[in-house]
C-alpha cells in the first residue's frame, strides 16, 4: 500500500512542534511532501479436525429427483506469523536553491502466536459456498528507526541524530472470508470471494513521528496501532 501527497505554498508551510521551530527553514517552507508505504505478510501452519455430513431431499416438483447436499466443517488450530513493514517521510523544501531534506521513519512489527478457527463448506450440485473465521493471539517484536534530521540551509549539521527504538507487545489478528465456488469439472473449480482482516498491537510508521525537541525525542515507540484490511479474491482450485 502506497500514498503520497504534496503541498506548495511559498514561505507558508511549517513542520509542527518544537522540532519545526528548531530546524531553520522548517517554519517557512516552500513545499512539504508526505509519503507512506506499508506491506503486510502472513504465514500460517494449520492442523484440521474434519467433520462432514450429507442430507438428501426430494424436489417437490419432481419427487423422483433427489438432491444431495454435503456440509463440511473443519475445526482448525495452529501457529501464525504476521509481519508489517512500513516507511513514512516528510520531505521539506525550504528554498528552491537549496537541497531538499526529510524526516524519515521505518517501522516493523512481527507477530508470533497461536490461532484457532473454523472453516465450513456447503456443496450442492455444481456449486459450493465456503467461509472461515480465524482468531490469532501472540507476542510481537516492534522496531522503529529514524534518519538524521538536517536542513539544506545548514549543510552538514544534524539537528537530531539518527535514532531507533524497539519493544515487545501483545498482538491480535482476526480474519474472515466468504467464497463462492463453481465446479469446472471433476477436479477444477473457480473461486470468487471477499476477505476481512483486523490486526492490532502494531508499530505503524506515521505514529512514530516525534515533533518534540529534547534529548530523548525519537527514542520511544508507539505500539498501539491497528489496521483493518478488506478485499476480494479470485482464483482456481484443484482437488485430487
C-alpha positions in Angstrom: 0.0 0.0 0.0 1.4 3.4 -1.0 0.3 7.0 -0.6 2.0 10.3 -1.4 0.8 14.0 -1.2 2.4 17.3 -1.6 1.6 20.9 -0.6 3.2 24.0 -2.2 2.9 27.5 -0.6 6.0 29.8 -0.8 7.2 30.6 2.8 3.8 29.5 4.1 4.3 25.8 5.3 5.5 24.7 8.7 6.6 21.4 10.3 4.7 21.3 13.7 6.1 21.3 17.2 9.3 22.4 18.7 11.2 20.4 16.0 9.8 22.6 13.3 10.9 25.7 15.4 14.4 24.3 15.9 15.3 23.4 12.3 16.0 26.5 10.1 13.5 26.9 7.3 11.0 24.4 8.6 8.6 27.1 9.7 8.7 28.9 6.4 8.9 26.1 3.9 8.0 26.4 0.2 6.8 22.8 -0.1 6.3 19.7 2.0 5.7 16.2 0.6 4.4 13.4 2.7 4.8 9.7 1.8 3.8 6.4 3.2 4.3 2.7 2.3 3.0 -0.4 4.0 3.5 -4.1 3.3 1.7 -7.0 5.1 2.8 -10.6 5.0 1.2 -13.6 6.8 2.2 -17.2 7.1 0.2 -20.0 8.8 0.6 -23.6 9.9 -2.8 -25.2 10.4 -4.0 -28.5 11.8 -7.5 -29.6 10.9 -10.1 -31.8 12.5 -12.7 -32.5 9.8 -16.4 -33.4 10.0 -18.9 -33.7 7.2 -22.4 -35.0 6.6 -24.8 -35.3 3.7 -28.6 -34.6 3.5 -30.8 -35.8 0.7 -34.1 -34.2 -0.2 -36.7 -34.7 -2.9 -37.5 -32.0 -5.4 -41.2 -31.1 -4.7 -41.9 -30.6 -8.4 -40.2 -33.9 -9.3 -40.3 -36.4 -6.4 -38.2 -38.8 -8.4 -35.3 -36.4 -8.5 -33.4 -36.4 -5.2 -30.9 -33.6 -4.4 -27.9 -34.3 -2.1 -26.2 -31.5 -0.1 -22.9 -32.0 1.7 -21.7 -29.9 4.6 -18.0 -30.0 5.5 -16.7 -28.4 8.8 -13.0 -28.1 9.6 -12.0 -27.1 13.1 -8.6 -25.7 13.0 -5.7 -24.7 15.2 -2.1 -23.8 14.6 0.5 -21.1 14.5 0.7 -17.8 12.7 3.3 -15.2 11.8 2.3 -11.7 10.6 4.8 -9.0 9.6 4.0 -5.4 8.9 6.8 -3.3 7.4 6.3 0.5 6.8 8.1 3.6 5.9 7.0 7.2 6.0 8.6 10.6 5.4 8.1 14.4 5.4 10.3 15.9 2.6 10.8 19.6 3.2 11.8 22.2 0.6 12.9 25.4 2.4 14.0 27.2 -0.8 14.3 26.2 -4.5 18.0 26.9 -4.4 18.9 24.5 -1.6 18.7 20.7 -1.3 15.5 19.1 0.0 15.8 17.3 3.3 13.5 14.9 5.1 12.2 13.4 8.3 12.2 9.6 7.5 10.9 6.7 9.7 11.0 3.0 9.1 8.9 0.7 11.4 8.3 -3.0 11.6 6.0 -5.3 13.6 6.5 -9.1 13.8 3.8 -11.1 15.5 4.2 -14.8 16.5 1.3 -16.6 18.1 -1.3 -19.3 18.2 -4.6 -19.3 16.3 -7.9 -21.1 16.2 -10.9 -21.0 14.0 -13.4 -22.9 11.8 -13.9 -23.4 8.1 -17.1 -24.7 6.6 -18.2 -25.6 3.1 -21.7 -26.4 1.8 -21.9 -28.2 -1.5 -24.8 -28.8 -3.8 -24.6 -30.0 -7.4 -22.0 -27.7 -9.3 -21.9 -25.0 -6.6 -20.4 -24.6 -3.1 -20.2 -21.9 -0.6 -17.2 -21.7 1.8 -16.3 -19.5 4.7 -13.9 -19.3 7.5 -13.1 -17.3 10.6 -9.8 -17.3 12.4 -8.5 -15.7 15.6 -4.8 -15.3 16.4 -3.2 -14.0 19.6 0.5 -13.7 20.3 3.5 -11.6 21.2 5.1 -9.2 18.8 8.5 -7.5 18.4 8.3 -3.9 17.4 11.1 -1.7 16.0 11.4 1.8 14.6 14.3 3.8 13.3 14.6 7.5 12.4 17.0 9.1 9.9 19.1 12.1 11.0 17.3 15.4 10.6 19.2 18.1 8.7 18.3 21.2 6.6 19.7 22.5 3.3 20.2 25.9 4.9 22.9 24.4 7.2 24.6 21.6 5.3 26.4 19.0 7.4 24.8 19.8 10.7 22.4 17.3 12.3 19.6 18.9 14.4 18.7 15.4 15.5 20.9 12.3 15.1 19.5 9.1 13.7 17.7 7.2 16.5 15.9 3.9 17.0 13.8 2.0 19.5 12.3 -1.4 20.0 9.9 -3.1 22.4 7.6 -6.1 22.7 3.8 -6.1 22.7 0.7 -8.3 22.6 -0.8 -8.5 19.1 -4.2 -9.7 17.8 -5.1 -10.9 14.3 -8.6 -11.8 13.1 -9.5 -12.9 9.6 -12.8 -13.8 7.9 -13.7 -14.9 4.3 -16.7 -15.9 2.3 -16.2 -17.6 -1.1 -18.5 -18.9 -3.8 -17.1 -21.9 -5.7 -18.3 -23.1 -9.2 -17.2 -26.5 -10.4 -15.5 -26.6 -13.8 -15.2 -30.3 -14.0 -14.1 -33.3 -11.9 -11.0 -31.7 -10.4 -11.1 -27.9 -11.1 -13.2 -25.1 -9.6 -13.5 -21.3 -9.9 -13.4 -19.3 -6.6 -14.7 -15.8 -6.0 -14.8 -14.3 -2.5 -14.3 -11.5 -0.1 -11.9 -11.1 2.9 -11.7 -9.1 6.1 -8.7 -8.8 8.4 -8.0 -6.9 11.6 -4.5 -6.5 13.1 -3.7 -4.7 16.4 -0.7 -4.0 18.5 1.3 -2.6 15.6 4.1 0.0 15.4 2.8 2.0 12.4 5.3 4.3 10.9 3.3 7.5 10.9 2.6 7.0 14.6 6.3 7.3 15.3 6.7 10.9 14.3 8.0 12.9 17.3 7.9 16.7 16.8 9.4 17.5 20.2 13.0 18.7 20.6 14.6 17.0 23.6 17.5 14.7 24.2 15.0 11.7 24.1 13.0 12.7 21.1 12.7 9.9 18.6 13.8 7.2 21.1 10.3 5.9 22.0 8.0 3.7 20.1 4.2 3.8 19.8 2.9 0.2 19.6 -0.9 0.7 19.9 -1.6 0.9 16.1 -4.2 -1.2 14.3 -5.0 -2.0 10.7 -8.3 -3.0 9.0 -7.9 -4.6 5.6 -10.6 -5.8 3.1 -10.6 -7.0 -0.4 -11.8 -9.5 -3.0 -10.2 -12.8 -4.1 -10.4 -14.6 -7.4 -8.7 -17.9 -8.2 -8.9 -21.5 -9.2 -9.0 -24.7 -7.1 -7.5 -28.1 -7.9 -8.7 -31.2 -6.0 -7.3 -34.6 -6.1 
